[in-house]
Amino acid sequence: MAEKNYYSVDPMGKLMCARCKKAMVKGKAMFSYMGNAFPVELPVCPECGFVYVPEDLAMGKVLTVERSLEDK
């Protein structure tokens, strides 16, 4: 069975880690909120592991999921 990702962003070599000065690569990350976890693929620094969360994701889908979980 294929692993499901709820969101995916490919940095296509355009994003750089400000700390390490390395190009960010597509990597696996996990969002966790109120005991629920959601696998995503986001730009990750291969050196320090910093995960870049785009604003549209943070203020859109993530916020919507947080609100729906809080309402339950």
RAURCOR-V257055 format. One record per backbone hydrogen bond with DSSP energy under -0.5 kcal/mol. NH is the residue of the N-H (numbers start at 1). CO is the residue of the C=O. E is the energy in kcal/mol with one decimal. If there is no record, write none. Layout:
BEGIN
NH|CO|E, NH|CO|E
END
This chain:
BEGIN
6|39|-3.0, 9|41|-2.3, 11|9|-0.6, 13|24|-0.5, 14|11|-2.6, 17|22|-2.9, 21|17|-2.2, 24|15|-3.1, 25|44|-2.9, 27|42|-2.5, 29|40|-2.6, 31|38|-2.7, 33|36|-2.7, 36|33|-1.9, 38|31|-2.9, 40|29|-2.5, 41|7|-2.7, 42|27|-2.1, 42|40|-0.5, 44|25|-3.3, 45|50|-2.4, 46|23|-0.5, 49|45|-1.5, 52|43|-2.8, 52|50|-0.5, 53|51|-0.5, 54|52|-0.6, 57|54|-0.6, 58|54|-2.3, 59|55|-3.0, 60|56|-0.6, 61|56|-0.6, 62|57|-2.4, 64|60|-2.2, 65|61|-2.5, 66|62|-2.7, 67|63|-2.3, 68|64|-2.2, 69|65|-2.3, 70|66|-2.2, 71|67|-1.6, 72|68|-0.7
END
